[in-house]
Amino acid sequence: MTPTILLVLALAYIGALFIIANYFEYRGVSQRQTSPYVYALTLAVYCTSWSFYGAVGSMATEPWSHAAIYIGPFLVLTLGRPIIDRLVQTGHRQRVTSIADFLGSRYGKRQSVAAGAALICLAAVLPYLALQFRALQQVWAVVNTGDTLLPGAAADSITLLIALGLATFAVLFGVRRLDGSERYRGLMHAMAAEALVKLIAFIAVAGLAAVWLYQHGSVSSPTAPISTMQFDSTFWAQLLISAVAILCLPRQFHVTVVEVDSIEQTRRVRWLFPSYLLLFMLLVVPIALAGQQIFSGEGPGVADTYVQLIPIALDSGGVSALVFLGGISAATGMVLVATVSVSIMVTNELVVPLLFRVADPASRTLLNFGRVLRRSRQITVFAISIAAWFVASGLSALPGLTQIGFLSFLGTAQLAPALLIGLYWQRANGTAILVGMLSGALVWLVMGVLPATLPVDSAWHQLLPDGPLEALLTDSSFAFVTFFSLGLNTLICLVLSLVLRARSADLRQAHRFMSGSDETAALDFSPSVVHVVQLASLIRPLLSDLGFQRFWRELEASYEQRLLPSDRAPRFVIAAVEAVLANAVGATSAQQIVARLEKDLQLDINDLTALVGDAQRSVSFNREVLETAVENIGHGVSVVDAQLRLVAWNGEYERMFDYPARFLFVGCPIDRVYRFNAERGILSASEGRTLQQEVDRRLEFLRDGSEYTIEREMADGRVLKVHGAPLPGGGFVTTYVDISDYNELVVQLGEAKIELESRLVTGEKALSERNADLRHEVRLRSEAEAQLRDAYRSKTHFMSATSHDLLQPINAARLLAGALPRTEDSGETNLRRQLLNSLDRAQTMIQELREMARLGSGGMVATETTFPLQKLFDELSFQFAPQAKSQALELRFVPTTSWVRTDEAMLLRLLQNLVGNAVKYTEKGRILIGVRHSGGTVCIDVYDTGPGIDRADQGRIFNEFERLERADGPGADGLGLGLSLVARYAELLNATLDLESERGKGSHFSLRLPRVEALTETTDTEGAATHNQGFIAGRVIVIDNDPSLRAGIASVLEGFGLSVEVAASGGEARRVFSHTGSGLLAVIADYHLDRGETGLSVVAALRQLGLQSPVVIVSADDSGSVRDQARASQCRFLPKPLDEQRLRALLTALAQEAPELGGAS
């Protein structure tokens, strides 16, 4: 066959494996156990390219030198079967995920032991994976060019593509599930198919070689007599490490222990895999003999390719293609299972602990744990495959596949002392095991790997001193390295275990592993510091939806109440979650994850690792549990098989029918039971039938599989409801329920119904009268509520109107007082200041009453806009800086770039009250206002060094008209509405308001709002602040219906240096404008005028006359609707009472925008 055809055949074969894996992974046997024969065939992953190609090369070089790799596992699987059973039973009970997890969990859940075992496995498996890639490269070289691969040839790009393709296959079918309790059924069925293919291929080429030997060749070997076998030290060393390899190789441990469904599964096929090994060993002989004679005189390395070369030389295209596929199966099967098993070890024991050690923040890693774990395993699979490809290039100088295989076997054999000692010796110490493993691995690396892989002139050889040490480290035989490394490993484990004192965790885990059963600890219902939602989020990605729901229901059933997300998780829940994590990442890493979760909360809690054993959470029910459940239900149950023999029943069934002792037995014919009941009168015959006919009729029901439900009255008056239903595959199950009490209850209910109907007739009239009274009462209540609503609206309207009317003269008086000429007389200055302060306090109190009335009416609705907080900070700084300076206080606003989306006016009033209170009540020190970011929110903080608030008073200061007793301090006056307004505004804005304060140490108010992205900021002259205190040139028209306020505003404006014209109505404003003409700096108009006229309507009329100057609307009603109307009319807005400095700042800004009309002088 041509190389192209073979390549297409290989791709089709891999596609077929993909279909098999996909079918059994997603549709085939997702809920059933894997067949024992499939399980036995997956064990054949032991037979890799080494067995398929390298064993033939060994036999051709030295007869029967290949036997050790088959005899060793054969002896363990037959004579050492108790070891296999104990290992599988222990691993299955403890739900281990890998051999590293087994060792780490056995020795006190030590992460160091698990990590050390994972590193040793990784170092040992990489050369073995490289062996498979080299074998595939060699096969392709033979079929493509007809030449064998030279020892020094490096791995090519074809091998790299194969490595990446196999890694992709492993990711699809070996890393998809994270729950270790679920099996990789698709991958295992694909491995079983590959085991059959490579066996059939090997039989085919062996048969072809045997036929050729019979026709043309000889059964003797050219190198040595075939009947001789060398039992030297090398043979015994190879036999030893081959025997322990069947236990310690990561891929063998995975298919033998991790993938097993039950112990019975292994016992039913004890003969199959050993027979498979013996058959492989014997088939090697004819292939090696035929290859020696056909290819005698060929160069080095040819013997390893006899399997592929013989069909080509004998021109057998079919066998050649079959052997080509068999070689692919031998290599790919090992690569797939090895990369999956090693990636599980590396991620569980190395990557996951490292992530939780360096991750920042750890909480994010915990919440995304499922995705992180899956991604880590996927990356690890590809990394291992690519690393093995590089190793294949580095090991290309080795003469044959056998040397690479034995080096890899010896590396994994360093786990054997720890594994076997852990199975049988309870006193073994984890520290001793770790030191022993690492010591043996170091000897293997220094005396075995480095001398075999590095050239003689390498730096390693140059570093060694001449003499015995160099000879020991470079020229030691394989047998010496084997016995020395394993002997040193075992000796250190035993001696240090006797010397060192075991930890309590070591003893606890040793007891769990060796006792053969799990001890159930009492569930600890005490609450932990971890919340339920954290645990649920952590394990949800690790389980299927159905599995997670089942697991959570079991926890709630144990807790006897629901587990809400915000609850503090009971400690038994943490232990159960740790067990689920152990199924995915191993016991040691699971313990570290849970410990990290608790540690991040900075709380000191006890160790939870021994509360509940892993086996306690097994999802399978054994027969004893099922029998107990059936025995304790309250109904009678009997089950007959397809031959109508009684096979199961419960005690309630016996008690219902009062059967004699020992009357019922397994296999009792059911017609015997029916006749016995008929003789006692329990089974009565229907009219026209005899008792035997009635029995036959019942038996016919059972034979036909007809479902039925009847009620039977017993002789003692009891009534039984009998329900029968057929079973799948034949048989019948019948349930018996005593419904005597139910029937009695039905009778009583019927009598009660009759009595209730009679009472209903007599009580209908009384009910109608009562309904009429209720309707009358409801009508009176509605009228009273309507009167209360009207009274409340009237009160609110009165408060709003009264406060508005009161503000007008007070505002005018303040403006007039502010416009008084300043003198150097200190008495007049103090008098002027006291007058202004009194007017300010009156304005503030009336304004607070007005705000409270408006908020109480329910008419205020927040209008959201997006704006920068710095804008409010600038306005607050401008408003309160003079007052703070006058009180010798440090008022600081920390600059911010944060934007929020809320009602700007309400937020400003809220902050004005907070900052105003801080300035009012702080005698000395500082006031700090700033912004903190927390996730998607911003937190506005107001700190002061004022007198502080007692904890007992902090709840009532937000009530209306609530003032603390501090008449001797600052801020003693006021109505006590400021913080009540703050609370109302915070509620309208859906903002979170918090208070932290302590008497004598100041206060801290914080307001939390959603944070939004910044928009392009525009200049707003309405809020602009300026400290320019110079004169402003220009003319202004003031429109206000209140004479005193009109005069006050005019007086203030003239103090600014402006020329002022006044008007009381729209008509006067039009006359003034017609005389004044164009060139005005601004028009200031009150919103509310007389006779229903508004400032906006007057402005509209003036604009029709040609007004183009800016307009400022002023009003004591600073609600959002008035502001929106002013903004819609392209007018600026200032609230009453007018602030002199804000008014000056606005007019200054307008003068700067229109310099031709005037400017600041």
ZIKA-V755033 format. One line per field, one symbol per residue. ss: DSSP state (@ for helix, = for strand, . for the rest). phi: phi as a letter, one per 20 degrees, with the letter a starting at -180 (. if undefined). psi: psi as a letter, one per 30 degrees, with the letter a starting at -180 (. if undefined). A space follows every 10 residues. Layout:
ss: ???
phi: ???
psi: ???
This chain:
ss: ..@@@@@@@@ @@@@@@@@@@ @@@@@@@@.. .....@@@@@ @@@@@@..@@ @@@@@@@@@@ @......@@@ @@@@@@@@.. @@@@@@@@@@ @@@@....@@ @@@@@@.... @@@@@@@@@@ @@@@@@@@@@ @@@@@@@@@@ @@@@@..... ......@@@@ @@@@@@@@@@ @@@@...... ....@@@@@@ @@@@@@@@@@ @@@@@@@@@@ @@@@@..... .......... ..@@@@@@@@ @@@@@@@@.@ @@@@@@@@.. ..@@@@@..@ @@@@@@@@@@ @@@@@@@@@@ @@@@...... ..@@@@@@@@ @@@...@@@@ @@@@@@@@@@ @@@@@@@@@@ @@@@@@@@@@ @@@@@@@@.. .@@@@@@.@@ @@@@@@@@@@ @@@@@@@@@@ @@@@...... @@@@@@@@@@ @@@..@@@@@ @@@@.....@ @@@@@@@@@@ @@@@@@@@@@ @@@.....@@ @@@....@@@ @@@@...@@@ @@@@@@@@@@ @@@@@@@@@. ...@@@@@@@ @@@@...... ......==== =@@@@@@@@@ ....@@@@@@ @@@@@@@@@. .......=== @@@@@@@@@@ @@@@@.@@@@ @@@@@@@@@@ .......... ...@@@@... ..@@@@@@@@ @....===== ....=====. @@@@@@@... .......==@ @@@@@@@@@. .......... @@@@@@@@@@ @@@@...=== ===.....== ======.... .=======.@ @@@@@@@@@@ @@@@@@@@@@ @@@@@@@@@@ @@@@@@@@@@ @@@@@@@@@@ @@@@@@@@@@ @@@@@@@@@@ @@@@@@@@@. .....@@@@@ @@@@@@@@@@ @@@@@@@@@@ @@@@@@.... ....====@@ @@@@@@@@@@ @@@@@@...= ===.....== ==.@@@@@@@ @@@@@@@@@@ @....===== ====..==== ====...... @@@....... .......... .......@@@ @@@@@@@@.. .======... ..======== ==........ .......... .=..=====. ..@@@@@@@@ @@@@@...== ===..@@@@@ @@@@@@.... .=====.=.. ...=@@@@@@ @@@@.....= =====....@ @@@@@@@@.. .====....@ @@@@@@@@@@ @@@.@@@..= .
phi: .fgfffffff ffffffffff fffffdcfcf ddfffgffgf ffffffedgf ffdfffffff fbgmfefffd fgfffffdfe fgffffffff fffelfdaff fgffffemle ffffffffff fffefgffff gfffffffff fffedndeef gefefdffff ffffffffff ffdccfedff fedeffffff ffffffffff ffffffffff ffffecdcee efeagfeebe deffffffff ffffffedgg ffffffdfef ebffffffcf effgfgffff ffffffffff ffefdfnfff nfgfdggefg fffeldffff fffgffffff efgfffffff ffffffffdc ffgfffedfb effffffdfg ffffffffff gfffffffff fgffeffffb ffffffffgf ffffefgfff fffccfegdf ffffffffff fffgffedff fedeffefff ffffffpfff ffeddfffff ffffffffgf ffffffffef efffffffff fffdfnbeee effeeffdee egffffffdg fecfgfffff ffffffffem afdegeffff ffffffffff fffecnffff ffffffffff elcecffdfd fcffffdfee deffffffff fdfedfcccd efeldfdbac ffffffdlff fmfebfnfff fffffffffe nfdeeffnce ffffffffff gfffmefbbc dceefenfdd edcdbfdfno obdcdcdfdf ffffffffff ffffffffff ffefffffff ffffffffff ffffffffff ffffffffff fffffffgff ffffffffeg feceffffff ffffffffff ffffffffff fffffffmee cfdecdbeff fffffffffd ffffffelde dcdfgbdfdc caefffffff ffffffffff eeebobcccb cddbmecdce dcdbdffmcf gfefedfeff ldcffbfedf mfeoemdgff fgffffffel dedcccbbgn cncceccdcf ecffdfedfd ffefdbdfde edeqdcdddb eeffffffff ffffffneed ddbdbfffff ffffefnenf facdcffedf lmecffffff ffffeofcff cdedafedff ffffffffel decceeffef ffffffffff fffcffeqbf d
psi: kleeeeeeee eeeeeeeeee eeefeffdhf fllkkeeeee effgfejafe eeeeeeeeee ejkgfffefe eeeeeefdeg eeeeeeeeee eeefhlflee eeeeeeighk eeeeeeeeee eeeeeeeeee eeeeeeeeee eefeffllkl egklkafeee eeeeeeeeee eeffgekfjf fklieeeeee eeeeeeefee eeeeeeeeee eeeeefalgl kfelkfflkj haeeeeeeee feefefefke eeeefeeefk elefeeffhf feeeeeeeee eefeeeeeee eeeehkglal feefgeeeee eeeghjeeee eeeeeeeeee eeeeeeeeee eeeeeeeefe eeeeefefkj keeeeeegee eeeeeeeeee eeeeeeeeee eeefgffkfl eeeeeeeeee effffeeeee efffjffkke eeeeeeeeee eeeeeefeee effkleglee effkkkaeee eeffgkleee eeeeeeeeee eeeeeeefel kkleeeeeee eeeffflkkj lkkjgkkafk leeeeefefe fflleeeeee eeeeeeeefg lljleflkkl ffeeeeeeee eefegleeee eeeeeeeeef fhkjllkgfg ekleffgkfk kleeeeeeee fglglkkkkl afghkkfkll eeeeeeghkl kgeklkgkkf feeeeeeefg gejkklkfkl eeeeeeeeee eeefhkklkl kkklfgflkk jkkkklkkgl lkkkkkkjge eeeeeeeeee eeeeeeeeee effeeeeeee eeeeeeeeee eeeeeeeeee eeeeeeeeee eeeeeeeeee eeeeeeeffk kklfjeeeee eeeeeeeeee eeeeeeeeee eeeeeffgfk kkjklklkff eeeeeeeeef eeeeefghkj jkjkklgkkl jajeeeeeee eeeeeeeeee fjelblkkka kkkjbglkjk kjklhaflkk effffffglk hjkljhffal gfllfhfefe eeeeeeeegh lkklkklkkf galjkkkklk klkkljklkj fegkklgjga lkklkkkkjk fjeeeeeeee eeeeffglkk klkfleeeee eeeeeealgk elkjkkejal hgkleeeeee eeeffgkfll kjkkkfjhle eeeeeeefgh llkklkkkke eeeeeeeeee eefifffllk .
